[in-house]
Amino acid sequence: MTEGTETVRRASSAEFRAAMARFAAGVVVVTTVDDGGVPRGFTGSSFCSVSLDPPLVLVCLANSADSFAAFDSCRHFAVSVLSPEHRRLAEQFATKGIDKFASGGLSRTPGGLPAVAGALVELDCEMYARHPAGDHTILIGRVSGARLGEGAGTPMVYYERSFRFLA
């Protein structure tokens, strides 16, 4: 080791997971349709705005997700910001190996993509960029349409590995 440099210890996966569990994040369902017209989607908590001009948002998708191939090639996706009443759908879209669209609770965006009915916010996005990031891919979408749900509503958050709501 040379003078002025330090050895940096890397956090273990378990330490990092425990640390991130202490960060409250909003909950979204992200949807698209694959090349065959089959709807695909996932629950996400790594979602944020990126830019106002142009209007951009990002969401992170695990490369191991059932829907990865669809999002890796899609040109459009929709984001639904969830409230506590959508807990069942959040859990459903977070579960691997099931038909996430079988039990209802969904609507269509003006562009024809599936979305969560009654979501606090619904965004239509055009794929702007994809960036590999470890075991995830960062999807950046240019917002082409935004619709606010009825009333202000209470957002659902993910904290300490469970869905919660703000009092």
KACORGI-V664678 format. One record per residue. N is the residue number from 1. RES is the residue in one letter. SS is DSSP state (a for helix, b for strand, c for the rest). PSI is psi in whole degrees, -180 to 180 (999 if undefined). D_LAST is the distance of its C-alpha to the last C-alpha in Angstrom with 1 decimal. Layout:
N&RES&SS&PSI&D_LAST, N&RES&SS&PSI&D_LAST
This chain:
1&M&c&132&51.3, 2&T&c&159&52.4, 3&E&c&137&51.7, 4&G&c&-2&48.4, 5&T&c&155&46.7, 6&E&c&154&44.2, 7&T&c&126&43.5, 8&V&c&125&39.8, 9&R&c&137&38.3, 10&R&c&139&36.2, 11&A&c&142&32.9, 12&S&c&164&33.3, 13&S&a&-41&31.4, 14&A&a&-42&29.6, 15&E&a&-44&28.7, 16&F&a&-44&27.5, 17&R&a&-44&25.4, 18&A&a&-40&23.8, 19&A&a&-46&23.2, 20&M&a&-26&21.6, 21&A&a&-22&19.3, 22&R&c&3&17.6, 23&F&c&113&16.9, 24&A&c&133&13.7, 25&A&b&147&15.0, 26&G&b&163&14.3, 27&V&c&132&16.0, 28&V&b&157&19.0, 29&V&b&130&22.0, 30&V&b&132&25.3, 31&T&b&156&28.3, 32&T&b&-174&32.0, 33&V&b&142&35.3, 34&D&c&-178&38.0, 35&D&c&-24&41.6, 36&G&c&5&42.4, 37&G&c&7&39.7, 38&V&c&129&37.5, 39&P&b&143&33.7, 40&R&b&153&32.0, 41&G&b&170&28.5, 42&F&b&159&26.0, 43&T&b&136&22.3, 44&G&b&151&21.6, 45&S&c&-5&19.2, 46&S&c&82&21.9, 47&F&b&137&21.7, 48&C&b&165&22.0, 49&S&b&150&24.0, 50&V&b&-44&27.4, 51&S&b&147&29.4, 52&L&c&-34&29.4, 53&D&c&97&33.1, 54&P&c&162&33.6, 55&P&c&111&30.0, 56&L&b&145&29.3, 57&V&b&160&26.5, 58&L&b&153&26.8, 59&V&b&146&25.7, 60&C&b&135&27.1, 61&L&b&130&28.8, 62&A&b&136&30.4, 63&N&c&-19&34.1, 64&S&c&0&34.2, 65&A&c&146&31.9, 66&D&c&-34&33.6, 67&S&c&5&33.0, 68&F&a&-48&34.4, 69&A&a&-40&37.8, 70&A&a&-43&36.4, 71&F&a&-22&34.2, 72&D&a&-17&37.1, 73&S&a&-6&39.3, 74&C&c&158&37.2, 75&R&c&-16&37.5, 76&H&b&151&34.3, 77&F&b&162&30.8, 78&A&b&148&27.6, 79&V&b&128&24.0, 80&S&b&121&21.1, 81&V&b&125&17.5, 82&L&c&153&15.4, 83&S&b&171&12.3, 84&P&a&-28&11.1, 85&E&a&-13&14.0, 86&H&a&16&16.3, 87&R&a&-45&15.9, 88&R&a&-44&19.4, 89&L&a&-37&20.9, 90&A&a&-45&19.3, 91&E&a&-41&20.9, 92&Q&a&-46&24.1, 93&F&a&-12&24.6, 94&A&c&-6&24.1, 95&T&c&129&26.8, 96&K&c&150&30.4, 97&G&c&14&33.4, 98&I&c&165&32.0, 99&D&c&102&32.3, 100&K&c&-14&28.8, 101&F&c&8&29.8, 102&A&c&-30&31.2, 103&S&c&9&28.5, 104&G&c&-164&27.6, 105&G&c&14&24.3, 106&L&b&160&26.0, 107&S&b&-168&27.7, 108&R&b&143&30.0, 109&T&c&166&29.7, 110&P&c&-27&32.6, 111&G&c&1&34.2, 112&G&c&5&34.2, 113&L&c&151&31.8, 114&P&b&148&29.4, 115&A&b&165&25.7, 116&V&b&122&22.6, 117&A&c&133&22.7, 118&G&c&17&19.8, 119&A&c&155&18.4, 120&L&c&-39&16.3, 121&V&b&144&19.4, 122&E&b&125&22.8, 123&L&b&134&25.3, 124&D&b&134&29.0, 125&C&b&142&30.5, 126&E&b&136&34.1, 127&M&b&125&34.8, 128&Y&b&-42&35.5, 129&A&b&156&36.0, 130&R&b&135&35.6, 131&H&b&123&35.7, 132&P&b&140&36.3, 133&A&b&87&34.1, 134&G&c&-127&35.0, 135&D&c&13&34.0, 136&H&b&168&31.9, 137&T&b&133&32.8, 138&I&b&120&30.9, 139&L&b&124&31.0, 140&I&b&127&31.0, 141&G&b&141&30.8, 142&R&b&121&32.0, 143&V&b&121&29.7, 144&S&b&-13&32.0, 145&G&b&141&29.5, 146&A&b&131&25.9, 147&R&b&132&24.2, 148&L&b&139&20.9, 149&G&c&171&19.3, 150&E&c&131&19.0, 151&G&c&172&16.3, 152&A&c&-42&13.7, 153&G&c&168&11.4, 154&T&c&130&8.3, 155&P&b&150&9.9, 156&M&b&143&10.5, 157&V&b&158&11.2, 158&Y&b&121&14.0, 159&Y&b&136&13.9, 160&E&c&44&16.5, 161&R&c&29&18.2, 162&S&b&156&15.6, 163&F&b&134&13.3, 164&R&b&176&9.5, 165&F&b&160&6.5, 166&L&c&139&3.8, 167&A&c&999&0.0
